[in-house]
Amino acid sequence: MGKSLFDASPMAGERFAQADDVLGFSLSSLCFSGPEERLNQTDISQPAIYVTSVASYRAAIEAAVIDPTTIAAFAGLSLGEYTALHLAGVFSFEDGLKLVAARGRYMQEAAVASPSGMVAMLGADEAKVRELCALVAEGEVLVPANFNAPGQIVVSGSKAACERMVKAAEGAGLKATALKVAGAFHSPLMKPAADRMLEELKRIQFAAPTARVYSNVTAMPHTDADSIRKLLVDQIVSPVQWEQTMKTLLANDTQRFIELAPGRTLAGLAKRINRRLPIQSIDNAEVLAAAKTAQESAT
């Protein structure tokens, strides 16, 4: 994760080095070499994704693929909202890293305390998903957690409820896949993590964003510091309104979308919303170099 960007861009390398210093251990080694099972644990994966995303942004600026003065809005799915807020100048890289590291620890601990999971539902609308949640919950937690794109909704809940949901979905003619995650993120089972994050967020000084930053909870731009703190706490236990966020961005005549590393998940979701959406994923140094070449050719 992020190794080619680290090798190709001094600005990206600086972010990984800074992260190692702030955290007091070599996050960069885990990103570049694993082991994968440790990297995928929530307390490590969250800071790793945050650092890699910021590193790809800095590398793209260094390569003149991104001009920060032209950015009208930032948005990030779940953890990515912290990256978006940092890039919009709401808090420093170091403060953002401390926040996501704490968030990862608290969510990992909440997941361990309550065996739970998440299930991706394909082909269902919100009404059908809520109907199935009510049908199979049997008094346990089972709720929509991510409204990702048309026909793609993720639910979170207790382990047993998630297992029942997979069977119920198949019986209803839907495709359901249990996700390899530590716990029921964006559900009431994460309340212990949300309560602890409130105290972490109070310690950080927030500035006004330099561009619009969209909230996962409301799918609308953040307003003031107190509201940002509240919504970041709410986000941990509330569904992510990603589909609506993208539709709002499109309604505001957004002309170009750039997805930061790692991966290309958001580009895939975007194509479900609008097949012709102009979106570019800056996932590695090779993609970045190609983007730079294409941009130079166009000018």
C-alpha positions in Angstrom: 0.0 0.0 0.0 1.5 3.3 -1.1 5.0 1.9 -1.8 5.3 3.1 -5.5 4.1 6.6 -4.4 6.7 6.6 -1.6 9.4 5.7 -4.1 8.4 8.2 -6.7 7.4 11.3 -4.7 9.4 13.1 -2.0 6.2 14.8 -0.8 4.5 11.4 -0.4 7.6 10.0 1.3 7.5 12.9 3.8 4.0 12.0 4.9 4.9 8.3 5.6 8.0 9.4 7.5 6.0 11.9 9.5 3.4 9.3 10.3 6.0 6.9 11.6 7.3 9.7 13.9 3.8 10.7 15.2 2.7 7.1 15.8 5.9 5.8 17.3 6.1 2.7 15.2 6.8 2.0 11.5 3.4 2.3 9.9 5.2 2.6 6.5 6.7 -0.9 6.9 3.3 -2.3 7.6 1.9 -0.5 4.5 4.7 -1.6 2.2 5.4 -5.1 3.5 2.6 -6.3 5.8 1.9 -8.8 7.1 -1.5 -8.4 5.5 -3.5 -9.7 8.4 -2.1 -7.1 10.7 -2.5 -4.3 8.1 -6.2 -5.2 7.7 -7.0 -4.9 11.4 -9.0 -1.7 12.0 -6.5 -0.1 14.4 -3.8 -0.2 11.7 -5.9 0.0 8.5 -7.5 3.3 9.4 -4.2 5.3 9.9 -2.7 3.4 6.9 -5.5 4.4 4.6 -5.4 8.0 5.8 -1.7 8.4 5.3 -1.7 6.7 1.9 -4.6 8.9 0.7 -2.8 12.1 1.9 0.5 10.9 0.3 -1.2 10.3 -3.0 -2.7 13.8 -2.9 0.7 15.4 -2.2 2.3 13.3 -5.0 -0.4 14.5 -7.4 0.2 18.1 -6.5 4.0 17.5 -6.9 3.3 16.1 -10.4 1.0 19.0 -11.3 -1.9 16.6 -11.8 -3.9 18.3 -9.1 -4.0 22.1 -8.7 -5.4 22.7 -5.2 -6.6 26.1 -6.1 -9.2 24.6 -8.5 -10.8 22.2 -6.0 -14.4 23.1 -5.2 -15.2 20.3 -2.8 -13.8 17.3 -0.8 -15.7 14.2 0.2 -14.6 10.9 1.7 -16.5 7.7 2.5 -16.4 6.8 6.2 -12.7 7.2 7.3 -12.2 9.2 4.1 -14.1 12.1 5.6 -11.1 12.7 7.9 -8.8 12.9 4.9 -11.3 15.3 3.2 -11.3 17.5 6.2 -7.5 17.6 6.5 -7.1 18.4 2.8 -9.6 21.2 3.2 -7.4 22.7 6.0 -9.8 21.9 8.9 -7.0 20.2 10.9 -3.3 19.4 10.4 -2.0 16.1 9.0 -0.6 15.2 12.5 -3.9 16.0 14.3 -5.9 14.0 11.6 -3.5 11.1 12.1 -4.0 11.1 15.8 -7.8 11.2 15.3 -7.9 8.3 12.9 -5.5 6.2 15.0 -7.8 6.7 18.0 -10.9 6.0 15.9 -9.3 2.8 14.7 -8.4 1.6 18.2 -11.8 2.4 19.6 -13.7 0.8 16.8 -11.5 -2.3 17.0 -12.2 -2.6 20.7 -16.0 -2.1 20.2 -15.9 -4.8 17.5 -14.0 -7.3 19.8 -16.5 -6.6 22.6 -19.5 -7.4 20.5 -19.1 -10.1 17.8 -20.7 -8.6 14.7 -20.2 -7.9 11.0 -21.4 -6.4 7.8 -23.2 -7.7 4.7 -23.2 -6.1 1.3 -26.6 -6.3 -0.4 -26.8 -6.1 -4.2 -29.9 -5.4 -6.2 -32.1 -4.1 -3.3 -33.5 -0.6 -2.7 -33.6 1.0 0.8 -37.2 0.0 1.5 -36.4 -3.7 0.8 -33.3 -3.7 2.9 -35.1 -2.1 5.8 -37.9 -4.6 5.5 -35.4 -7.5 5.6 -33.5 -6.0 8.5 -36.8 -5.8 10.5 -37.7 -9.3 9.5 -34.5 -11.1 10.5 -33.1 -8.9 13.4 -35.0 -10.9 16.0 -34.3 -8.3 18.7 -30.6 -8.0 17.7 -28.9 -5.0 16.0 -29.2 -5.1 12.2 -29.4 -1.8 10.3 -28.4 -0.2 7.0 -24.8 1.1 7.3 -23.7 2.3 3.9 -25.9 3.6 1.0 -23.1 3.3 -1.5 -24.8 3.4 -4.9 -28.0 2.4 -6.6 -28.6 -1.3 -5.8 -25.6 -1.5 -3.4 -26.4 -1.1 0.3 -24.4 -2.5 3.2 -26.0 -3.6 6.5 -24.3 -3.9 9.9 -25.3 -5.9 12.9 -24.7 -8.8 15.3 -22.9 -11.8 13.9 -26.0 -14.0 14.1 -28.3 -11.3 12.5 -25.8 -10.9 9.7 -25.8 -14.6 9.0 -29.6 -14.6 9.0 -29.6 -11.7 6.6 -27.4 -13.6 4.0 -29.9 -16.4 4.0 -33.0 -14.1 3.9 -31.5 -12.1 1.0 -30.8 -15.2 -1.0 -34.4 -16.3 -0.4 -35.6 -12.9 -1.6 -33.6 -13.2 -4.9 -30.9 -10.8 -3.8 -27.1 -11.2 -3.8 -25.7 -10.9 -0.3 -22.0 -11.1 0.7 -20.6 -11.2 4.2 -17.7 -8.7 4.3 -14.3 -9.4 5.9 -14.5 -6.6 8.5 -13.8 -6.5 12.2 -17.3 -5.5 13.3 -20.6 -3.7 12.7 -19.3 -0.3 11.6 -21.8 2.6 11.3 -24.3 0.9 13.7 -25.4 1.3 17.3 -22.9 -1.4 18.3 -20.1 1.2 17.7 -21.6 3.6 20.4 -18.7 2.9 22.8 -16.3 4.1 20.1 -18.4 7.1 19.3 -18.5 8.2 23.0 -14.7 8.0 23.3 -14.1 9.8 20.0 -16.1 12.8 21.2 -13.4 13.4 23.8 -10.6 13.0 21.2 -12.3 15.5 18.9 -12.7 18.1 21.7 -8.9 18.2 22.0 -8.3 19.2 18.3 -8.4 22.8 17.1 -10.6 23.1 13.9 -10.3 25.8 11.2 -12.7 26.8 8.6 -12.5 24.6 5.5 -10.9 26.1 2.3 -13.6 24.3 0.2 -16.8 22.5 0.8 -16.4 19.2 2.7 -19.4 16.8 2.7 -20.7 15.0 5.8 -21.3 11.3 5.5 -24.3 11.7 7.8 -26.1 14.5 6.1 -24.7 14.4 2.5 -24.4 18.1 2.8 -21.4 20.4 3.4 -20.1 20.9 6.9 -20.7 24.3 8.4 -18.9 25.1 11.7 -16.4 23.4 14.0 -19.0 22.3 16.6 -21.1 20.7 13.9 -18.2 18.9 12.4 -17.3 17.4 15.7 -20.9 16.3 16.3 -21.3 14.8 12.9 -18.0 12.9 13.1 -19.2 11.3 16.3 -22.6 10.6 14.7 -20.9 9.1 11.7 -19.5 6.2 13.7 -23.1 5.0 14.5 -25.0 6.3 11.5 -25.3 5.1 7.9 -23.0 6.6 5.3 -25.0 8.6 2.7 -22.5 8.2 -0.1 -24.9 7.8 -3.0 -26.7 11.0 -2.0 -23.3 12.8 -1.5 -22.3 12.0 -5.1 -25.7 13.1 -6.4 -25.4 16.4 -4.5 -21.9 17.0 -6.0 -23.3 16.3 -9.5 -26.2 18.6 -8.9 -23.7 21.3 -8.0 -22.1 20.9 -11.5 -18.9 19.2 -10.4 -16.9 18.7 -13.6 -14.1 16.3 -12.6 -13.6 13.8 -9.8 -10.3 12.5 -8.5 -10.1 9.4 -6.2 -7.1 9.2 -4.0 -5.2 6.0 -3.1 -5.6 3.2 -2.0 -7.8 1.3 -4.4 -10.5 2.3 -6.9 -13.6 1.4 -5.0 -15.1 4.9 -5.2 -14.6 5.0 -9.0 -16.6 1.8 -9.2 -19.4 3.2 -7.1 -19.4 6.4 -9.1 -20.0 4.5 -12.3 -23.1 2.9 -10.8 -24.5 6.4 -10.2 -23.4 7.9 -13.6 -21.6 5.7 -16.2 -20.2 8.8 -17.9 -18.8 10.3 -14.8 -15.3 11.8 -15.3 -13.4 10.2 -12.5 -9.6 9.5 -12.2 -8.1 7.2 -9.6 -4.6 8.2 -8.3 -3.8 4.7 -7.0 0.0 4.4 -7.7 3.0 6.1 -9.3 2.4 4.5 -12.7 -1.1 5.9 -12.9 0.1 9.3 -11.7 2.8 9.4 -14.3 0.3 8.5 -17.0 -2.1 11.2 -15.8 0.7 13.7 -15.9 1.7 12.7 -19.5 -2.0 12.9 -20.6 -2.4 16.3 -19.0 0.8 17.7 -20.7 -0.3 16.3 -24.0 -3.7 18.0 -23.7 -2.0 21.4 -23.1 
